[in-house]
Amino acid sequence: MSLLNIFFIFLLLFQFHCLPICANAENIQQYYEEAAQAYQAGDYQKAIALYEKVLELEPKFAPAYNALGVIYRNRSENILDSVWYFKEAIEADPNYLEAYDSLGKIYQQVNEPDLAIEYLKKALAINPDYLSAHFTVAWVYLLGKSQPQEAEYHFKKVIETKGLPLAYYGLGLAYSMNKNNAMVLDVVTQLREMGQNEYAAQLEQMIRKPFQPQEAQLVLPPGMPERQPNVLVESTPKPPPAPPSGGEISGYTQIRLRGKLTGIPVEIQPEKKR
C-alpha cells in the first residue's frame, strides 16, 4: 500500500471520528448563543431551557452555569438560589472569575461581609485588575467591615481606570471615616468638576460630622427576602425551581445617609469577551 493511500485512509478515519465531536461543539455554541439572545430579549424561561441543553451536552461548561446563576440571582424570590450555579461554575473551571465575583456580590447583598470578601479576593487573585470586584469589595470593607483604609485602596483602583463618580463618593466616605477632612475636600472638588453636585454636597456635610457606618442603613432591593440565619448554601442542593415571572431583583444596593437614599450599583459590567 502506498504512502498516499495510507494518508487518505487516515484522513477518512479522522473525519468520521471528528464528526460527532464537531457537531456537538457546534450545537453547544448554537444553544449558548440562542440562550444569550433569549436572555437579552427578556425570555428567561427560554434562556434557562437553552442553557440546560448546553449542560446536557457539556456538563462542565462553566459559562452556562454562570449564566443560569445570573438569571436566578435576578429573577428568583430568594437570591441564594443562585449560589449553587455559581459554585458549579467554579467546580467546572476554578479560574472562572465571574463566578467568584457573582458570589461576592450575593454575600454582600445578604450582609455576609466575610464571605463576600473571601470570594471577591479570589476573583482578584485571578485578575488583579478586575474592576467589578474592586468596586464591590470597597463597599464591603467600608459598610460591612468599617475598614476605610482597605476601602480606600480598592476605590482608588476603580478611579484609576474608570473615574466612576460613585467610586469617588465612596472614597470620600472612607476619608471622612478616617477624619481626613483635607482629602474629603479634594474629593468634593473633583465631584463638582464632574457635575456630581449631590454627592459633593453630602460629603461637605460630613466634614462637620464625619461619616460612620452605623449611620448607614442597608436597604435590601425590592423583592429580596430579609436575611435569615443559617440559609447560606455551603453544600450542593438540588437545583432550584424555575423563577417567578415577576418581581425582578434590582441590581442596586441602597444606603440611607442622613435621611436620603443613595443608590450604589453592586457591580460594574465587565467588557464582553469575544
N, C-alpha and C positions, 0 to 999 in steps of 0.2 A: 504494500500500500504506500502510495507516495505521500510525502510530507504535506502536499496541498490537500489531499483527501482527508488526512488526519485533521488538518486545521479546520476544514469545513464541518467535519463531524463534531469536533469540539465546540465550534461556534453554534451549531444547531442545538446541541445538548445544553449549552449555556442559555440560549434563548428560551428553551422550554422550561428550564429551571427558574429563570428570572420572571417569566410571565405572571405567575400568581403573586410574587413579591411586588413587582412593579405595579400591578393592578391594585393591590392592597394599599400601596403608598398613595396612588392617585385617588382612591376612594377616601382615604384619611384626609388628604388635602382638600378634596371637594367638600366633604362633610364639614370640615373645620371652617372653611371659608363661608359656606352657607349658614352655619351657625352664627358666625360673627355678623353676617348681614342681617339675620333674623333678630339678633340682639339689638343692633343699631336701629332696626325698624320698630322695636318695642314688642316684638312677638317672642316673649320669653319662653313660653311653653315649647314652641318650635325649636328655639335655640337649645333648650335643655335636651330635647329628644335627639337633636343632631350631635351635640357634644357626647351624649351617651353612646351614640353609634360609633363615634370616633374611639371611645374607650373599649367598645366591644372588639374593634379591630386591633387596637393597640392599648392594652391595659396600663402601660407605663408612660402614657403620653401626658407629661406634666402640664402643658398649656391648657388641655381640655379640663383637667381637674381644677386648675386655677380659674378658668373662665366660669365653670359651674359655681365655684366658691363666690365669685363676684356677683353672680345672679342671685344666689341665696342670701348673700350679705345685704343686697339692695332690696330684695323682694320679700324675704321671709319675715314673719312676725317676731321671730327670735333670731337675732343677729348671730348667735353662737351656732346656729345650724350650719353655717358655712365653714366652721373651723375644720370639720372632718375633711372637706375637699382640699383646703389649703395644705393640711398635713399630708394628705395623699400625694399632692403635687411635690412636696418636699421629699417624700419617700421615693417617688419616681425619679426625681432629679434633685439631689441635695444642694445643687448650686442654682436652683431656680429662685432668684432673689425676690421676684414679685410676690411669691407666696409668703416669704418671711415678712415682707413689707405689709402685706394684707393682714397677716396675723397680728402684727404690731398695732395696726390701726384698730382692729377689733378689740384688742385688750385695752387700748387707750379709751375706746368708747364705753366700755363696761367698767371703767375705773379700776383696772388692774395694772398699775404702772410698772411694776417689776417685770411682769410677763411681757408687757409692751416693749420695754427697753431691751429685754433679752432677745426678742425676735428682730427688732429694728437694728440692733447691733450686729446680728448675724447677717442681715441684708447688707450692712455697711462693710462687713468683713469681706463679702463677695465683691462689692463695688463701693469703694470709699467715696465716690463722687455721686452716689445715688441721692438726688435732692429730695425726693419724696420722703425717704427715711430720715434724712437730716431734719426736715421740716417738722415731721410728726414727733420725733424723739425730743426736739427742742421744747415743744409744748408739754410733753410728758414730764420732762425734767422741771419745767417751770411751774406747772399747775399740779402735777401729780406727786412730785418729789421735793418741791421747794428747794431746788438746787440751781440758782440762777447762773452760776459760773459755767456749769455744764451746758445750760440752755444757751448762753451767750455764744459758745463755740459753734454750736450747730446752726443757730440763726445766722451767724456770720458766713458759714459755708454756703447757705442758700443765697444770701445777699451778694456774695462774690460772683455768683453765676447768673442769678435771676433778677436781683434787685426787687424782690417781691415786697410790696408795701406792708403786708401782714407780717413778714419776717422782720422788717424794721420796727414795726409796732411791738412785736414780741421781744425784740432786743431792748427796746426802750423800757418795757416792763421789767426785764431782767436787771437792767441798770438801776431802775427805781427800787427794786427789792434789795439791791446792794447799797442803796442810798448814795449812788454816784450821780448826783444831780447835773454835773457838768456834761456827762455823757448823755444823759436824758435830753438835755437841751440841744445837744448836737443832733440827736435823732429827730427831735421835733423840727429842727431847721430842715433836715433832709426830707421829712414827710411833707412839710409845707411847700418845698420846691417841687415835690411830685404832685401837688394838688390834693394831698390827703389830709385836709384840714380837720376832719373829725377825729382821726387817730391822734393828730398832733395836739388837739385841744385836750383830749383825755390824758395824754402824757404830761401836759403842762400842769393839770390839776394834781398829778401825783408828785410833782416837785414839792408841793405844800404838804402832801400826806403820802409818803412812799407806799407803793403797791405791796400788798401782802396776799399770798394765795388764798387765805381764808376769806378774803373779801370777794373772791370769785366763786360763784355758784355754778357748777357744771350743770347744764340743762341737756337732757337727752333729746335727740331729734325725734320728731313726730313718728309714732308707730313703733318706737323701740321700747321694749318692756323694761320695767325697773330692774336694777341689778339684784340678783338673788345669790346668796352664798352657795358654794358647792355645786355650781352648774357648769363650770368650765369643763370643756371636753378634753380630757387627757388621754383617753384611750379611743379606739376606733369603734364608733357606734354604727348602727345600720344607717344607711343614707336617709336623710330627712324627707318628708313628703313634699310634693310639689308646692311652691309658694302660692299664696293667695293672689288674686288678680289685682287687689288694690293695696293701699297703704304703703307705698314705696318709702323706704327709709331715706332720709336726707343724707347728702354727703357732707354735711357740716356739723361741727360741734359748736355749741354756743356757750359763751361765758357771760355772766352778768357782772358788769363793772359799774359800781356806783349807780345802780338802778337802770343801767342801759344794757341791752343785749348786743353783743358783738359777735358776728359770725366768724368762725375760724374753719376754713376748709381742712378736712382731715387728710387730704392728700394732694400732691402735685402730680398731674398726669405725666408719666414718663413718655418720651418720644417713642412712637411705634417702630418696632424693628421690621425691616423689610426683608 
